[in-house]
Amino acid sequence: MDKNIIPPLFTIVIPTYNRALLIDKTINSILTQSYSNYEIIVVDDGSTDNTKDVISKYITANFTYVKIQNSERAAARNYGTKIAKGSYINWFDSDDIMFPNHLAEAEKMIRKYNNPEIFALSFQIQRVDGIIVKNTILPMPVTNSQLFKGNNLACNPVFVRNDVALLFPFNEDRNLSGSEDYDLWMRLSVRFPVYCSKIITSAVTEHDNRSMNLTSAENMLGRYKLIIKYLQEDEVFSKKYLKKIYLVKASCAMMVALYFALEKKKRQSIKYIAESLKNQPSHFFTRQMMAVVKYLLIN
């Protein structure tokens, strides 16, 4: 390697599958960054649309496009991580928006916390038309304890140091897909402090084809069981935090209850409401509980 070439501080890994109509907007939002020392790696997870044609105009020395056999998003993220040159990895979804301050704020976090293993920035959820649905302001200064109560993160706002990302890859079990990020955040949070910033730097775009909107209740139930299984098998979690697994069970069960309620399966929904409250009675007073009850009454 040329000694005069400065390696990027950040690698933005973008896994994508049949997002040709959306990824253009995502990439253009990344290219507006006020901080310039970064590279972009798009990992095409076997798209069957014209994603490659859309991406081709962006390819430069700091923009890489690779296509792999369809293996799901966890494998695509891991592939991008393995070839990344940046000191920090940011996995950014191909249908979301990065605000111009995203990497600049991340660089501030790296300096503030002396090269932390993992940190996260606040984010928002918005509709395709740009209307803000929700601002997610993360607790300060760390969010470890909050993660036991449910996944309050998305991939976009999370940065993981390269060596840590290589040591702790995403779980590539396809049956876990959609919850592989929560599995990773939990494994990292029992080992390292997860530092947070209240500054919003990105947006998750809500649309009908988003994977969360296409997930069935049975699929969510399967993921719930796998999250618990993999956590129990994690050496550090089982040794130090096993007593807190009831919090994870309560949160996951309420999510399953919500999906059953959306599918008008009241009996199954009530079953998982009961399981959630059995593990954590205070879940009765959460917004998630209110949402489940709302859909049960509607249906």
N, C-alpha and C positions, 0 to 999 in steps of 0.2 A: 504493500500500500504506500502511496505517495505520502511522505511525512508532512507535506505542506497541506494535505487535505484534512480539514477538521471534521471528525465524525459527528453525525447529528446527535443532538441531545434527545430528540424524540423520534420514535417510529410510530406512525399512525397506521395500524393494521385494520384494513376494511374487508371483512368477510362479506361476500355478496352471492346471492342466488336469484336470478331472474328479476333484477331490479333495474333494468335498462332505463325505465321511464323515471326513476327516482334518483339514481346514483349521480347523475350530472349535477343536480342541485346540491347534493352532499359534498361532492368534490369541490365545486366552486366556492362553497362556504368555507372549506378548509384552506383554500388558496387565498383567502382574505386575511389570514393571520397576521397580527402585528409582530409576532415573533417568527424569525425566518429559519432557524437552524433545525430543520426537521426533514424527514423523508416520509413518503407515502407508499405503502404496499397494499395493493388490492389483490385479495385472494378470491378468485372466482370458483365457487364450489360447484362446478359442473353445470353452469347455466345453459339453458337451451334457447334463450332469446339472443338478442344482438348486443349483449353487454360488452363483449370484446370490441365491437365497432365503436361503441360510445366511449370506451376507455382509451382507445388507441391515440386520440389526439392529445392526451395528457402525458404520455410516456416520455420521461426525460431521465437524466442521470439520477435524480432524486425521486423518481416516480416509477415504481415497478408494478407490472401486471403479471400474475401467474394464474394459470387455470389448473385445477386439480380434479380428480374424480370426485363426484358427489359423496361427501362424507359427513355432512352436517357442520354447523357453525363452529362447534368446539374444535374440530379437527382443522378447519380453515384458519381459525385464530392461532392455533398451535403451529401450523405450518408457517404463517407469517412471522410469528415470534422467532422461530428457528433461523430465519434468514435476515432478521432485523439487525441493523447496525447501530440503532439508537441506544442511549443509556437507559431510557425509559420507554415502555410500551404503552400505547393508548389504543385499545380496541374500539373502533368507532363503527357503528352500524351504518349500512349503506342507504338508509332511508331517513336519516336524521340530519340535524343542522349544527354546525360548529360556529359559535360566535367569534368575532375577531380577537377577543381577549383570552380565548381558551388556553393556548400554549403559553402566553405571557404570564397568566395567573399560575399555571402549572410550574413555570420556571421559578416564580416567587416562592411557591411551596417547597420546592427542592432546596432553595437557599435557606428558607426559614427553619426547616426541620432537618437540615444537614443530611441530604441524600437519603430520605426515608425509603423503606421497602415498598410502601403502598400509601397512596393518598387519594382523596376524591374531592371534586369540586361540585358545587350545587348546580342544579339543572332545572329545566321546566318541561312540561308536557304541553304540546300545542297541536292544534288541528292543521290539516293541510293548508287551509287558508290563512294560517298564521295566528289565529285566535288562541290565546293562552288558556289552557284548561286548568293547569295547576303549576305552582312553583314549588319545587322540592328543595327546601333549605336544610342542609345537613347540620346535625348537632356539632357543637364545637367542644374541645378541639379534636376529639376522637369519636368514632361511631361504633366501636367494637360491641359494647353492650346492646346497642340498638339492633344490631344485626341478628342477635339471638331472637329478637321479637318479630323478625321478618325482613325481607330484602328491601331496604330503602335506597338501594343503588341501582343504576343501570350500568351498562358497560361504558358508555360514552364519557362519563365524568371520572372514571377510575384510571389511575396511572400506576403501573407496577415497574419497579426497577428490573432491568433486563435479566440480571443473574437470578433474581427471585422468580421471574416469570418462567424462565427455563427450568428451574428446579421444581416449580409447582404449576404444571400445565393444566388446562381445562380438562375435565373428565370427558372422554370421547364416547361414553356410553350413549348411543343414539336414543335410548328410551328416557334419558335424562334431559334431552335437548329442550331448551327453553328455561331450564332451571340450572344449567351448568354454571352460569355466572354466580348464582347464590351459593352453590357448592364450593366454588373457588373462594369467594369472599369469606365464607365461614372458615375454610382451611387456613387462609392467610390471617384472619382476625384472631385466631387462637395462638398465633405465633408472633405477630407483629402489631404495633399500634397502627390503626387506620386513621390517619390525620385527615381533617376536613377543612374546607373553606366554605363560607356562606355566600361567596360570590358566584352568581349564575353565569356559566360560560357555554352552555350547549342546550339543545332542545331535542327531546324525543318527539317524533311526529306520529300522531295518532291517525291511523287510517284502517280501512276495512281488512286489508290484506296483511296487517301486522300479525306476526305469529301468535301473540297472546289472544288475538281476536278469533283465531282459527282453531284454538285448542279446545278439546272436549273435556268434559268433567272426568271421564275415565282416564284420559291421558294425564290430567292434572293429579289424579289420585295415584297413578303409577309413579309420577315424578316425586310426589310426597313421600311415598314409601322408599324410593331410592335415595332421596336426600337423607332420611333418617338412617338408612343402611350404611351409606358411605361415611356419614359422620361418626357412627358407632365404630366403624372400622378404622377411623383415623386415630393414630396412636396418641397424638397430643390432646385431641379433643376428649377421647375416652379416659385419658389419665387425669386431666385437669378440669374438664368442663362437663362431664357426662351428666351431672346433676342439673344442668341447665337445659338439657334436651327437651324438657317439658315445654319450654318457651317456644322452641322451634316447632314442636308437634302442634301446639295450640295455634300458631300462626298458619301453618300449612293446612291444618284441618279446616280452618275458617275459609281459606282460599278455595279448598275443594267444595265446601258448602256453598260458596258463592256460585261456582260453575254449575253445580247441580241445580241451584235455584234458577239460574239463567236458562237451563234446559227444561224447566218445569218439572223436575223430579223432586217433589217436596219431601218424600220419605227419606231419600238419600241425603238431601240437604240438611234435614233436621238431625239425622244421625251424626253428621260431621260437625254441626253446631254443638251438639252434646259432647262430642269428643274434644272439641276446642275448649269448651267451658270446663270440662273435667280437668284438663291440663292447666288452664289459666282462667279462673272465674271472671277476672277483670275484663276479659275480652267481650263480655256482655255489653260494655259501655264504649266499644270502639266504633269508628266510622265503618269499618268493614262489616261488623255485625249489623249495623243499621242498613247497609247496602243489601245484605242477604235478606233481611226481613222485608225490605222494600220489594225485592223481586219475588219473594214468596207470596206477598200480599197481591201483587200485580197478577201473578200467574194463578 
